[in-house]
């Protein structure tokens, strides 16, 4: 995905989360696993793997428990892209 702005990355992560959860997730809001009953541990792994594939990066498994909201995932992706 080349060099993207924070807003572009946020929109793409929201698209990924929406796809995995099967319902719309707004890039304007900080969707979180704790607020969405569909976002369980299996979906969490699917979200992370999809983000990794999309942005061609890898998270350490020890990071998984921290990546539980759109904002937290966004921060981690931006950190790895810069």
C-alpha angles and dihedrals in degrees: 000000000000122000107332133181121249090253092052091049091047091052092049093049090049088051090051093048090047091051094048095044094043096231137078118282117189119229086211093065131057101244111199137189090235090060098046122064091199091058097084129154094278092051088046090060091046091052092050095047091048091050090049092051094045096050096032095236138115132228122207111245088240087066094057096087089055095051097078103124139044090249094050091048090047092052091049093048093047090049091055095044095055 
